[in-house]
Amino acid sequence: MDRRAIRLLERLFGWAPFAGKILNKLGKIRTYLDRYRANPSVLARCLVLSLFFYVISILNVYLVARGIGDWIPFGKCVVAMPVTQLVSMLPITINGIGLTEWAFTYTFSELDLPASTGLAVALVIRVRNMLWSACGYGILTVMGTTRTLSSTLR
């Protein structure tokens, strides 16, 4: 976002109590984008990895639905998965619990798929993610590590 646009937004909405937080975040995004401008290959790699992530997420929904015994067209998974991920990221519930399940159920029903399949897919994915998290917790506990994630990523 251009700095001039941020200044314009400050003049237009500076009076609103929530505007400061939003404009601050926009300024941070602008700073990070400036860093990527100097090294476009990093941004390109991030975009490719993001694309890979979403393809795997779509395959995940398709294979889980097939695994529970319902055949759903792959094209409908391509539509359903991004919508449900977007809805589940809304900061309404803790970790999107309930919201994700509702999003799958609603999206599947809107795509003329059984709503029960959407709920089943959401629950299987939720339980599987919880099991993977528990395995990770067990591994870290056995290793006796005291490092935080941020120090590990440095």
Summary of the structure (lengths in Angstrom):
residues: 154
radius of gyration: 20.3
end to end distance: 28.2
largest distance: 56.3
contacts: 370
relative contact order: 0.06
helix: 80%
strand: 0%
